[in-house]
């Protein structure tokens, strides 16, 4: 399990013909996979990369808020 506590939403994308995982609190942070588990593993890598890149750019990294606070 990932070390970050951001909410992750996983859904099937007919257009992409794959499962898509998004971390809505991190703008543009998404990944896909052939299965739920693959999408989840991929989004954990993307979250790490998103945070590293954001730090390098000196931008704000939002704190995890949890369950669909923004929906």
C-alpha positions in Angstrom: 0.0 0.0 0.0 1.2 3.5 -0.8 2.6 5.8 1.8 0.4 8.7 0.7 -3.2 9.0 2.0 -4.9 10.7 -1.0 -8.2 9.4 -2.0 -8.1 7.4 -5.2 -11.1 6.8 -7.5 -11.1 3.8 -9.9 -13.5 3.4 -12.7 -13.8 1.7 -16.1 -13.2 3.9 -19.2 -14.9 2.5 -22.2 -13.1 5.0 -24.4 -9.7 3.9 -23.1 -10.8 0.3 -22.6 -9.0 0.2 -19.3 -9.5 1.0 -15.6 -8.6 4.5 -14.7 -7.4 5.6 -11.3 -7.5 9.3 -10.3 -6.3 11.2 -7.3 -8.7 14.1 -7.5 -6.9 16.2 -4.9 -3.8 16.3 -7.1 -4.8 18.0 -10.4 -4.0 15.9 -13.5 -2.9 12.9 -11.4 -4.3 9.8 -13.1 -3.1 6.4 -14.3 -4.7 3.4 -16.0 -4.4 -0.4 -16.1 -6.0 -3.6 -17.4 -7.3 -4.4 -13.9 -8.3 -2.5 -10.7 -5.1 -3.7 -9.1 -2.9 -2.6 -12.0 -4.5 0.8 -12.1 -4.0 1.2 -8.3 -0.3 0.2 -8.5 0.2 2.6 -11.4 -1.5 5.6 -9.6 0.7 5.1 -6.6 3.7 5.6 -8.8 2.2 8.6 -10.5 1.3 10.2 -7.1 4.9 9.8 -6.0 6.1 11.4 -9.3 3.5 14.2 -9.1 4.7 15.1 -5.6 8.4 15.0 -6.5 7.8 17.2 -9.6 5.6 19.6 -7.6 8.3 19.9 -4.9 11.0 20.6 -7.6 8.9 23.3 -9.0 8.4 24.9 -5.6 4.6 24.6 -5.8 2.1 23.8 -3.1 1.3 20.2 -2.4 -2.2 19.8 -1.0 -2.7 17.8 2.2 -4.9 14.8 1.9 -8.4 15.6 2.9 -10.1 12.3 2.6 -13.4 11.0 1.5 -14.8 13.1 -1.4 -14.6 16.4 0.5 -14.6 18.2 -2.8 -17.4 16.3 -4.6 
